[in-house]
């Protein structure tokens, strides 16, 4: 499994709009082969507007395919409206994972 990690510096007062835009992208992402889901981590506090999005993929190849079919380009266009500058993006293999969401 692979993760694409986006660090976004949110504009003040745009959190709800940002979450709505992300939900819109989720429907498109679910149709992508190899897409596993995402986590949206909020800022640590008022003075730290950084938000982190972690998308999970079955393989490096499926993560790359999301770039070729413009999912990443569309995501960047949406996120840019709510952020101060471009997001910082990392891609890493997932070494271990366990989720229990209730």
C-alpha positions as CSV (number, residue, x, y, z in Angstrom):
1,X,0.0,0.0,0.0
2,X,1.1,3.6,-0.7
3,X,0.2,6.9,0.7
4,X,0.1,10.4,-0.9
5,X,0.4,13.0,1.8
6,X,-0.7,16.6,1.1
7,X,0.2,19.3,3.6
8,X,-2.0,22.4,3.0
9,X,-1.9,25.7,4.7
10,X,-5.6,26.7,5.0
11,X,-6.9,30.2,4.5
12,X,-8.7,31.5,7.6
13,X,-12.4,30.7,7.7
14,X,-12.3,28.2,4.8
15,X,-12.4,24.9,6.6
16,X,-16.0,24.1,5.9
17,X,-15.7,25.0,2.2
18,X,-12.5,22.9,2.1
19,X,-14.2,19.9,3.5
20,X,-17.1,20.2,1.1
21,X,-14.7,20.4,-1.9
22,X,-12.8,17.4,-0.6
23,X,-16.1,15.4,-0.3
24,X,-16.8,16.3,-4.0
25,X,-13.4,14.9,-5.0
26,X,-14.0,11.7,-2.9
27,X,-16.8,10.5,-5.3
28,X,-14.4,10.7,-8.2
29,X,-11.5,9.2,-6.3
30,X,-13.7,6.1,-5.3
31,X,-13.9,5.3,-9.0
32,X,-10.1,5.1,-9.4
33,X,-8.6,1.6,-9.5
34,X,-6.6,1.0,-6.4
35,X,-8.0,3.8,-4.3
36,X,-8.4,2.8,-0.7
37,X,-9.6,6.0,1.0
38,X,-8.3,9.1,2.8
39,X,-7.8,10.7,6.1
40,X,-8.2,14.5,6.7
41,X,-6.2,15.7,9.7
42,X,-7.1,19.1,11.1
43,X,-4.8,21.8,12.3
44,X,-3.1,21.5,15.7
45,X,-4.7,24.8,16.8
46,X,-5.7,28.3,15.7
47,X,-2.0,29.4,15.2
48,X,-1.2,26.3,13.1
49,X,-3.4,26.4,9.9
50,X,-1.7,23.4,8.4
51,X,-4.1,20.6,7.3
52,X,-2.9,17.2,6.2
53,X,-4.7,14.8,3.7
54,X,-3.5,11.2,3.4
55,X,-4.8,9.2,0.5
56,X,-4.2,5.5,0.4
57,X,-3.6,3.4,-2.7
58,X,-3.2,-0.4,-3.3
59,X,0.1,0.2,-5.2
60,X,2.5,2.7,-6.5
61,X,1.2,2.2,-10.0
62,X,-2.4,2.9,-9.1
63,X,-1.3,6.1,-7.3
64,X,0.6,7.1,-10.4
65,X,-2.5,6.3,-12.6
66,X,-4.5,8.9,-10.6
67,X,-2.0,11.5,-12.0
68,X,-2.4,10.4,-15.6
69,X,-6.2,10.6,-15.5
70,X,-6.2,14.2,-14.0
71,X,-7.5,13.3,-10.5
72,X,-4.5,15.0,-8.9
73,X,-4.7,18.0,-11.2
74,X,-8.4,18.5,-10.3
75,X,-7.6,18.1,-6.6
76,X,-4.9,20.7,-6.8
77,X,-7.2,23.2,-8.6
78,X,-9.9,22.7,-5.8
79,X,-7.4,22.9,-2.9
80,X,-5.7,26.0,-4.3
81,X,-8.9,28.0,-3.7
82,X,-8.8,27.4,0.0
83,X,-5.0,27.4,0.7
84,X,-2.2,29.9,1.1
85,X,0.1,28.6,-1.7
86,X,0.5,25.2,-3.2
87,X,0.3,22.1,-1.1
88,X,3.5,20.1,-0.2
89,X,3.1,16.6,-1.5
90,X,4.9,13.4,-0.4
91,X,4.5,9.9,-1.6
92,X,5.5,7.0,0.7
93,X,5.1,3.3,1.0
94,X,2.9,2.3,4.0
95,X,4.9,0.0,6.3
96,X,2.0,-0.8,8.6
97,X,-1.7,0.1,9.0
98,X,-4.6,-0.7,11.2
99,X,-7.9,1.2,11.3
100,X,-10.9,0.7,13.5
101,X,-13.5,3.4,12.8
102,X,-16.7,3.2,14.8
